[in-house]
Amino acid sequence: MAVVLNAKGTSVPYFKIGKTGITLFQGGNDPHATLGYPVAEHDIWIDTNDKTVKFRTGSATWDPIADNLDDLTDVDLTGLADGNFLRYNSSTSNWEVHEVTGGLASDWGSVAENPITFDGYSGDIWTVNTGTSTAAYSQNVSIGGNLSVTGDATISGNLTFGNADTDTVALSAEIVSNIIPDADATYNLGSSTKTWDTLHVQDINISSDVNYAQGSKAIFNSALEIYNNGNNTFFDDVGAGTFFYRSGTQTFQNAAGAKTMAVMNASNSVDLNYNGSTKFQTTNTGVNVTGDVITSGTVGSSTTGAMQFPVGTTAQRPGTATSGMVRFNSETSRFEGYNGSNWINIDIPDDWGSVADTP
């Protein structure tokens, strides 16, 4: 771990330990007498000129702790090399050479020229709490390489992943919480050019539209398919069994909702309309038809009842008659039919003597 010390935002040959603590100076010139920096009792000066460590006394002088570090009885400099630092060994009661990756700056004169650096992290000093095994830092951290975290990570604040659509996020873990957007009806899941594949969910609650691409199908249990092919819409029953269409009163209208083609009333009639007018209506006894009934086959009955013909006076005959029309004339009490040019009686009278009176 490489460590380079410097006062924040300046380039000076000293580092203050704590707001009211001692100041550590380094360099070949007297920090106070030559360079003019304020000094206080107990400050330390690493004199790179004569390679000594000096202690500021109460009489405003610098007192060398030792002419050379190796003169100290509890300092073992065996194997000392560039980039090493001294670490206290309680088992030997000595300060011993310790080597770390990167090491300290070999040129102590460069200490004042660079900000504090911890293995790729740049900025101020981190606060390490050995009791909780945590490191705290109040400013931004910039990592140029990869970040590997072993164990749990708790992040308070916003997260931004990537700065281009070529960046990716891979999740190997399972999600154990809700995924809730920051704003309602604002963000998309996928796009028109990049779609998700199969979506496996329990329930779907939709508060807006569901748009299917042309030709795409809404498939229910591989039995019912609803889709539009660009020209027509289809409801396809592709499974086994019967297609049940269930509702109360059902109304079928044109696309504009201006005209009703059919109404299926719950527990009542079924009405079929033409241009908004009911022409066919079921009743509890049969059907009512408004208008003409034209068949291309035989009209009959399988019951022992009777067929009801139109009834009316002579004046109530159809204004435009066509061949084959049959009705009961209420004035003459006779069945009559139209032969293409005239209405003629088509029944046999009860009184044959009145045959001559028939038209």
The 8 nearest C-alpha neighbors of each residue, nearest first, counted from 0:
[[1, 100, 118, 101, 99, 117, 102, 2],
 [0, 2, 101, 102, 103, 117, 118, 3],
 [3, 1, 116, 103, 117, 115, 0, 4],
 [2, 4, 115, 110, 116, 114, 113, 104],
 [5, 3, 115, 110, 114, 2, 14, 111],
 [6, 4, 111, 114, 14, 115, 7, 110],
 [5, 7, 14, 9, 8, 11, 10, 4],
 [8, 6, 9, 5, 123, 114, 10, 122],
 [7, 9, 6, 10, 114, 5, 11, 123],
 [10, 8, 7, 6, 11, 5, 111, 112],
 [9, 11, 111, 112, 5, 6, 12, 8],
 [10, 12, 111, 13, 9, 6, 5, 112],
 [13, 11, 111, 25, 24, 26, 10, 14],
 [14, 12, 24, 23, 11, 25, 22, 15],
 [13, 15, 23, 6, 22, 5, 16, 24],
 [14, 16, 22, 23, 21, 17, 13, 20],
 [15, 17, 20, 21, 22, 14, 18, 23],
 [18, 16, 20, 19, 15, 21, 22, 14],
 [17, 19, 20, 16, 15, 21, 22, 14],
 [20, 18, 17, 21, 16, 15, 22, 39],
 [21, 19, 17, 16, 18, 22, 15, 42],
 [20, 22, 42, 16, 15, 41, 23, 19],
 [21, 23, 15, 42, 14, 16, 24, 43],
 [22, 24, 43, 14, 13, 44, 15, 42],
 [25, 23, 13, 44, 12, 45, 43, 22],
 [24, 26, 45, 44, 12, 46, 13, 47],
 [25, 27, 47, 46, 28, 108, 45, 12],
 [26, 28, 48, 47, 46, 29, 25, 49],
 [29, 27, 26, 30, 33, 34, 46, 48],
 [28, 30, 33, 32, 31, 34, 27, 26],
 [31, 29, 34, 36, 28, 33, 32, 35],
 [30, 32, 35, 36, 34, 29, 33, 37],
 [33, 31, 29, 35, 34, 30, 36, 28],
 [32, 34, 29, 31, 35, 30, 28, 36],
 [33, 35, 30, 31, 36, 32, 29, 28],
 [36, 34, 31, 33, 32, 30, 37, 29],
 [35, 37, 31, 30, 34, 38, 32, 33],
 [38, 36, 31, 35, 39, 30, 34, 32],
 [39, 37, 36, 31, 42, 40, 22, 30],
 [40, 38, 42, 41, 55, 37, 21, 59],
 [39, 41, 55, 56, 57, 42, 38, 59],
 [40, 42, 55, 54, 39, 21, 56, 43],
 [43, 41, 21, 22, 55, 40, 39, 54],
 [42, 44, 54, 23, 53, 24, 55, 22],
 [45, 43, 24, 53, 25, 46, 52, 23],
 [46, 44, 25, 52, 24, 51, 47, 53],
 [45, 47, 51, 27, 48, 50, 26, 44],
 [48, 46, 50, 27, 26, 49, 45, 25],
 [47, 49, 27, 46, 50, 26, 28, 51],
 [50, 48, 51, 47, 46, 27, 66, 67],
 [51, 49, 47, 46, 48, 67, 52, 45],
 [52, 50, 46, 66, 49, 67, 45, 53],
 [51, 53, 45, 63, 64, 44, 46, 65],
 [54, 52, 63, 44, 62, 64, 61, 43],
 [53, 55, 43, 62, 61, 41, 63, 42],
 [56, 54, 61, 41, 40, 42, 60, 62],
 [57, 55, 58, 40, 60, 59, 61, 54],
 [56, 58, 59, 40, 55, 60, 41, 39],
 [57, 59, 56, 60, 55, 40, 61, 62],
 [58, 60, 57, 56, 55, 61, 40, 39],
 [61, 59, 56, 58, 55, 62, 57, 54],
 [60, 62, 55, 54, 53, 56, 63, 59],
 [61, 63, 54, 53, 55, 60, 64, 56],
 [64, 62, 53, 65, 52, 54, 66, 61],
 [63, 65, 53, 52, 62, 54, 66, 51],
 [66, 64, 63, 67, 68, 70, 51, 52],
 [65, 67, 51, 63, 68, 64, 70, 52],
 [68, 66, 65, 70, 69, 51, 50, 71],
 [69, 67, 70, 71, 65, 66, 51, 74],
 [68, 70, 71, 67, 74, 76, 75, 72],
 [71, 69, 68, 67, 72, 65, 66, 74],
 [70, 72, 69, 74, 73, 68, 65, 67],
 [71, 73, 74, 70, 69, 75, 93, 68],
 [72, 74, 93, 71, 94, 75, 92, 95],
 [75, 73, 94, 71, 93, 72, 95, 69],
 [74, 76, 95, 77, 94, 93, 73, 96],
 [77, 75, 79, 96, 78, 74, 95, 69],
 [76, 78, 79, 75, 96, 95, 80, 74],
 [79, 77, 76, 80, 96, 75, 97, 83],
 [78, 80, 76, 77, 96, 83, 81, 84],
 [81, 79, 83, 82, 78, 98, 96, 84],
 [80, 82, 105, 83, 79, 102, 103, 104],
 [81, 83, 102, 103, 105, 104, 80, 101],
 [84, 82, 98, 97, 81, 102, 80, 96],
 [85, 83, 97, 96, 86, 98, 82, 103],
 [84, 86, 96, 95, 97, 94, 87, 83],
 [87, 85, 94, 95, 97, 88, 96, 84],
 [86, 88, 94, 93, 95, 89, 85, 92],
 [89, 87, 90, 93, 92, 91, 94, 86],
 [88, 90, 92, 91, 87, 93, 94, 86],
 [89, 91, 88, 92, 93, 87, 94, 95],
 [92, 90, 93, 89, 88, 94, 87, 73],
 [91, 93, 89, 88, 90, 73, 87, 94],
 [94, 92, 73, 91, 88, 74, 87, 95],
 [93, 95, 87, 74, 86, 85, 75, 73],
 [96, 94, 75, 85, 86, 93, 87, 74],
 [97, 95, 85, 84, 76, 79, 83, 86],
 [96, 98, 84, 83, 85, 86, 95, 99],
 [97, 99, 83, 102, 84, 96, 82, 100],
 [100, 98, 102, 0, 101, 97, 83, 82],
 [101, 99, 0, 102, 1, 98, 82, 118],
 [100, 102, 1, 0, 99, 82, 103, 118],
 [103, 101, 82, 1, 99, 100, 83, 0],
 [104, 102, 82, 1, 2, 105, 83, 3],
 [103, 105, 106, 107, 82, 102, 3, 110],
 [104, 106, 81, 82, 107, 103, 102, 109],
 [105, 107, 108, 104, 109, 110, 103, 81],
 [108, 106, 109, 110, 104, 105, 25, 26],
 [107, 109, 106, 110, 26, 111, 25, 12],
 [108, 110, 112, 107, 111, 106, 113, 104],
 [109, 111, 107, 108, 112, 4, 3, 5],
 [112, 110, 12, 5, 10, 11, 109, 113],
 [111, 113, 109, 10, 110, 114, 5, 11],
 [112, 114, 111, 110, 5, 115, 3, 109],
 [115, 113, 5, 116, 4, 122, 3, 121],
 [114, 116, 3, 4, 122, 123, 5, 121],
 [115, 117, 121, 2, 120, 3, 114, 118],
 [118, 116, 120, 119, 1, 2, 0, 121],
 [119, 117, 0, 120, 1, 116, 2, 101],
 [118, 120, 117, 121, 116, 142, 143, 141],
 [121, 119, 117, 116, 118, 141, 142, 140],
 [122, 120, 116, 115, 119, 117, 141, 140],
 [121, 123, 115, 114, 116, 120, 124, 140],
 [122, 124, 115, 125, 7, 121, 114, 138],
 [123, 125, 126, 115, 122, 136, 116, 117],
 [126, 124, 136, 135, 127, 134, 123, 137],
 [125, 127, 135, 134, 136, 124, 128, 133],
 [126, 128, 134, 133, 129, 125, 135, 132],
 [129, 127, 133, 130, 132, 131, 134, 126],
 [128, 130, 132, 131, 127, 133, 134, 126],
 [131, 129, 128, 132, 133, 127, 134, 126],
 [130, 132, 133, 129, 128, 127, 134, 135],
 [133, 131, 129, 128, 130, 134, 127, 135],
 [134, 132, 128, 131, 127, 135, 129, 130],
 [133, 135, 127, 126, 128, 125, 136, 132],
 [136, 134, 126, 125, 127, 133, 137, 128],
 [135, 137, 125, 138, 126, 134, 124, 139],
 [136, 138, 135, 139, 125, 123, 126, 140],
 [137, 139, 136, 140, 122, 123, 135, 125],
 [140, 138, 141, 137, 122, 136, 121, 123],
 [141, 139, 120, 142, 138, 121, 122, 136],
 [140, 142, 120, 143, 139, 121, 119, 122],
 [143, 141, 144, 120, 140, 119, 145, 146],
 [142, 144, 141, 145, 119, 120, 146, 140],
 [145, 143, 142, 146, 119, 141, 147, 120],
 [144, 146, 147, 143, 142, 148, 119, 141],
 [147, 145, 148, 144, 142, 143, 149, 141],
 [146, 148, 145, 149, 150, 144, 152, 142],
 [147, 149, 150, 146, 152, 151, 145, 153],
 [150, 148, 147, 151, 152, 146, 153, 145],
 [149, 151, 148, 152, 147, 153, 146, 172],
 [150, 152, 153, 149, 148, 154, 147, 172],
 [153, 151, 154, 150, 148, 149, 155, 147],
 [152, 154, 155, 151, 156, 150, 148, 158],
 [153, 155, 156, 152, 157, 158, 151, 159],
 [156, 154, 153, 157, 158, 152, 159, 137],
 [157, 155, 154, 158, 153, 159, 152, 139],
 [156, 158, 159, 155, 154, 160, 181, 153],
 [157, 159, 160, 156, 154, 155, 161, 153],
 [160, 158, 161, 157, 162, 156, 168, 163],
 [161, 159, 158, 162, 168, 166, 167, 163],
 [162, 160, 166, 163, 159, 167, 164, 165],
 [161, 163, 160, 166, 164, 159, 165, 167],
 [164, 162, 165, 166, 161, 167, 160, 159],
 [165, 163, 166, 162, 167, 161, 160, 168],
 [164, 166, 163, 167, 161, 162, 168, 160],
 [167, 165, 161, 164, 163, 162, 168, 160],
 [166, 168, 165, 169, 161, 164, 160, 163],
 [167, 169, 170, 166, 160, 161, 171, 165],
 [170, 168, 171, 167, 172, 166, 160, 173],
 [171, 169, 172, 168, 173, 174, 167, 175],
 [170, 172, 169, 173, 174, 168, 175, 167],
 [171, 173, 170, 174, 169, 175, 168, 176],
 [172, 174, 175, 171, 170, 176, 169, 177],
 [175, 173, 176, 172, 177, 178, 170, 171],
 [174, 176, 173, 177, 172, 178, 170, 171],
 [177, 175, 174, 178, 179, 173, 172, 180],
 [176, 178, 179, 175, 174, 180, 173, 181],
 [179, 177, 176, 180, 174, 175, 181, 188],
 [178, 180, 177, 181, 182, 183, 176, 186],
 [181, 179, 182, 178, 183, 186, 185, 184],
 [180, 182, 179, 183, 185, 186, 184, 178],
 [183, 181, 180, 185, 184, 186, 179, 187],
 [182, 184, 185, 180, 181, 186, 179, 187],
 [185, 183, 186, 182, 187, 180, 207, 206],
 [186, 184, 183, 182, 187, 180, 181, 188],
 [185, 187, 184, 188, 180, 182, 183, 181],
 [188, 186, 189, 185, 190, 184, 180, 191],
 [187, 189, 190, 186, 195, 194, 193, 191],
 [188, 190, 194, 193, 187, 195, 191, 192],
 [191, 189, 193, 192, 194, 188, 187, 195],
 [190, 192, 193, 194, 189, 212, 188, 187],
 [193, 191, 190, 194, 189, 195, 188, 212],
 [194, 192, 190, 189, 191, 195, 188, 196],
 [193, 195, 189, 190, 192, 196, 191, 188],
 [196, 194, 189, 197, 193, 198, 188, 190],
 [195, 197, 198, 194, 193, 199, 189, 188],
 [196, 198, 199, 195, 194, 200, 189, 218],
 [197, 199, 200, 196, 195, 201, 203, 194],
 [198, 200, 197, 201, 202, 196, 203, 195],
 [201, 199, 202, 198, 203, 197, 204, 196],
 [200, 202, 203, 199, 198, 204, 197, 205],
 [203, 201, 200, 204, 199, 205, 198, 206],
 [202, 204, 205, 201, 200, 206, 199, 198],
 [203, 205, 202, 206, 207, 201, 200, 209],
 [204, 206, 207, 203, 208, 209, 202, 184],
 [205, 207, 204, 208, 209, 184, 203, 183],
 [206, 208, 205, 209, 184, 204, 210, 183],
 [209, 207, 210, 206, 205, 211, 204, 184],
 [210, 208, 211, 207, 205, 206, 212, 217],
 [209, 211, 208, 212, 213, 215, 207, 217],
 [212, 210, 215, 213, 209, 216, 214, 217],
 [211, 213, 215, 214, 210, 216, 227, 226],
 [214, 212, 215, 228, 229, 227, 211, 226],
 [213, 215, 228, 227, 212, 226, 216, 229],
 [216, 214, 212, 213, 211, 226, 217, 227],
 [217, 215, 226, 225, 218, 224, 214, 211],
 [216, 218, 225, 224, 226, 219, 215, 223],
 [219, 217, 224, 223, 216, 221, 220, 225],
 [218, 220, 223, 221, 222, 224, 217, 225],
 [219, 221, 222, 218, 223, 238, 224, 217],
 [222, 220, 219, 218, 223, 238, 237, 224],
 [223, 221, 238, 237, 220, 219, 236, 224],
 [224, 222, 236, 219, 235, 218, 237, 221],
 [223, 225, 218, 235, 217, 234, 216, 226],
 [226, 224, 234, 217, 216, 233, 235, 218],
 [225, 227, 216, 233, 232, 215, 214, 217],
 [226, 228, 232, 229, 231, 214, 233, 213],
 [229, 227, 214, 230, 231, 213, 226, 232],
 [228, 230, 227, 213, 231, 214, 232, 226],
 [231, 229, 228, 227, 232, 213, 233, 214],
 [230, 232, 227, 228, 229, 233, 226, 214],
 [231, 233, 227, 226, 228, 234, 230, 225],
 [234, 232, 226, 225, 235, 227, 231, 224],
 [233, 235, 225, 224, 236, 226, 232, 223],
 [236, 234, 224, 223, 237, 233, 225, 222],
 [235, 237, 223, 238, 222, 224, 234, 242],
 [238, 236, 222, 235, 223, 239, 224, 221],
 [239, 237, 222, 236, 240, 223, 221, 241],
 [240, 238, 241, 237, 222, 236, 242, 223],
 [239, 241, 238, 242, 236, 243, 237, 222],
 [242, 240, 243, 239, 236, 238, 244, 237],
 [241, 243, 244, 236, 240, 239, 223, 238],
 [244, 242, 245, 241, 240, 246, 236, 223],
 [243, 245, 242, 246, 241, 249, 247, 234],
 [246, 244, 243, 247, 249, 242, 248, 265],
 [245, 247, 248, 249, 244, 265, 263, 264],
 [246, 248, 265, 249, 264, 245, 263, 266],
 [249, 247, 264, 265, 263, 246, 250, 262],
 [250, 248, 263, 262, 247, 264, 246, 251],
 [249, 251, 262, 261, 263, 252, 248, 259],
 [252, 250, 261, 260, 259, 262, 249, 253],
 [253, 251, 259, 256, 260, 258, 250, 254],
 [252, 254, 256, 255, 258, 257, 259, 251],
 [255, 253, 256, 252, 257, 258, 251, 259],
 [254, 256, 257, 253, 258, 252, 259, 251],
 [255, 257, 253, 252, 254, 258, 259, 251],
 [258, 256, 255, 253, 259, 252, 254, 275],
 [259, 257, 275, 252, 253, 256, 260, 274],
 [260, 258, 252, 275, 261, 251, 253, 272],
 [259, 261, 272, 252, 251, 271, 258, 275],
 [262, 260, 271, 251, 270, 259, 272, 250],
 [261, 263, 250, 270, 249, 269, 264, 251],
 [262, 264, 269, 249, 248, 250, 270, 265],
 [265, 263, 248, 267, 268, 269, 262, 266],
 [264, 266, 248, 247, 267, 263, 268, 249],
 [267, 265, 264, 268, 248, 247, 263, 269],
 [268, 266, 264, 265, 269, 282, 263, 283],
 [269, 267, 281, 264, 282, 270, 280, 263],
 [268, 270, 263, 281, 280, 262, 264, 271],
 [269, 271, 280, 262, 261, 279, 268, 277],
 [272, 270, 261, 279, 277, 278, 260, 280],
 [273, 271, 277, 276, 260, 278, 275, 261],
 [272, 274, 276, 275, 277, 278, 260, 271],
 [273, 275, 276, 272, 258, 260, 259, 277],
 [274, 276, 273, 258, 272, 259, 260, 277],
 [277, 275, 272, 273, 274, 278, 271, 259],
 [276, 278, 272, 271, 279, 270, 273, 275],
 [279, 277, 289, 272, 288, 271, 276, 273],
 [280, 278, 288, 271, 270, 287, 277, 289],
 [281, 279, 270, 287, 286, 269, 268, 271],
 [280, 282, 286, 268, 269, 285, 287, 270],
 [283, 281, 285, 284, 286, 268, 280, 287],
 [282, 284, 285, 281, 268, 286, 267, 266],
 [285, 283, 282, 286, 281, 287, 268, 280],
 [286, 284, 282, 281, 283, 287, 280, 268],
 [287, 285, 281, 282, 280, 288, 279, 284],
 [288, 286, 280, 279, 281, 289, 285, 282],
 [287, 289, 279, 278, 290, 286, 280, 292],
 [288, 290, 278, 279, 287, 291, 277, 280],
 [291, 289, 288, 278, 292, 279, 293, 287],
 [292, 290, 293, 289, 288, 278, 294, 279],
 [291, 293, 294, 290, 288, 289, 278, 295],
 [294, 292, 291, 295, 296, 290, 298, 297],
 [295, 293, 296, 292, 297, 298, 291, 299],
 [294, 296, 293, 297, 298, 292, 299, 323],
 [297, 295, 294, 298, 293, 299, 292, 300],
 [296, 298, 299, 295, 294, 300, 293, 292],
 [299, 297, 296, 300, 294, 295, 293, 306],
 [300, 298, 297, 301, 306, 302, 296, 305],
 [299, 301, 302, 298, 303, 306, 304, 305],
 [300, 302, 299, 303, 304, 305, 298, 306],
 [301, 303, 304, 300, 305, 299, 306, 298],
 [304, 302, 305, 301, 300, 306, 299, 307],
 [303, 305, 302, 306, 300, 301, 307, 299],
 [306, 304, 307, 303, 302, 300, 308, 299],
 [305, 307, 308, 304, 300, 299, 303, 309],
 [306, 308, 305, 309, 310, 326, 327, 304],
 [309, 307, 326, 310, 306, 327, 325, 334],
 [308, 310, 326, 327, 307, 311, 325, 328],
 [311, 309, 327, 326, 328, 329, 308, 312],
 [312, 310, 329, 328, 315, 327, 313, 309],
 [313, 311, 315, 329, 314, 328, 330, 316],
 [312, 314, 315, 316, 328, 311, 330, 329],
 [315, 313, 312, 316, 311, 317, 318, 330],
 [314, 316, 312, 313, 311, 317, 318, 310],
 [315, 317, 314, 313, 318, 312, 311, 320],
 [318, 316, 319, 320, 315, 314, 321, 324],
 [317, 319, 320, 316, 315, 314, 321, 313],
 [320, 318, 317, 321, 316, 322, 324, 337],
 [319, 321, 317, 318, 322, 337, 324, 339],
 [322, 320, 339, 324, 323, 319, 337, 338],
 [321, 323, 339, 338, 337, 324, 320, 340],
 [322, 324, 337, 338, 321, 325, 336, 339],
 [323, 325, 337, 336, 322, 321, 326, 320],
 [326, 324, 336, 335, 323, 337, 334, 327],
 [327, 325, 309, 335, 308, 334, 310, 328],
 [328, 326, 334, 310, 333, 335, 329, 309],
 [329, 327, 312, 311, 332, 333, 330, 331],
 [328, 330, 332, 312, 311, 331, 327, 310],
 [331, 329, 312, 328, 332, 313, 311, 333],
 [330, 332, 333, 328, 329, 312, 313, 334],
 [333, 331, 329, 328, 330, 327, 334, 312],
 [332, 334, 331, 328, 327, 335, 344, 346],
 [335, 333, 327, 346, 345, 344, 326, 328],
 [336, 334, 344, 345, 343, 326, 325, 327],
 [335, 337, 325, 342, 324, 343, 345, 344],
 [336, 338, 342, 324, 322, 341, 339, 323],
 [339, 337, 322, 340, 341, 323, 336, 342],
 [338, 340, 322, 337, 321, 341, 323, 320],
 [341, 339, 338, 337, 342, 322, 321, 320],
 [342, 340, 337, 338, 339, 343, 336, 320],
 [341, 343, 337, 336, 335, 338, 344, 340],
 [344, 342, 335, 336, 345, 341, 337, 358],
 [345, 343, 335, 334, 346, 336, 333, 342],
 [344, 346, 335, 334, 343, 336, 347, 333],
 [345, 347, 334, 344, 348, 333, 335, 343],
 [348, 346, 349, 345, 351, 354, 344, 350],
 [349, 347, 350, 351, 346, 354, 353, 333],
 [348, 350, 351, 347, 353, 352, 354, 346],
 [351, 349, 352, 348, 353, 354, 347, 355],
 [352, 350, 353, 354, 348, 349, 347, 355],
 [351, 353, 350, 354, 355, 356, 348, 349],
 [352, 354, 356, 351, 355, 350, 357, 348],
 [353, 355, 351, 356, 352, 357, 348, 350],
 [356, 354, 353, 357, 352, 358, 351, 350],
 [355, 357, 353, 354, 358, 352, 351, 348],
 [356, 358, 354, 355, 353, 344, 343, 348],
 [357, 356, 343, 344, 355, 342, 354, 341]]
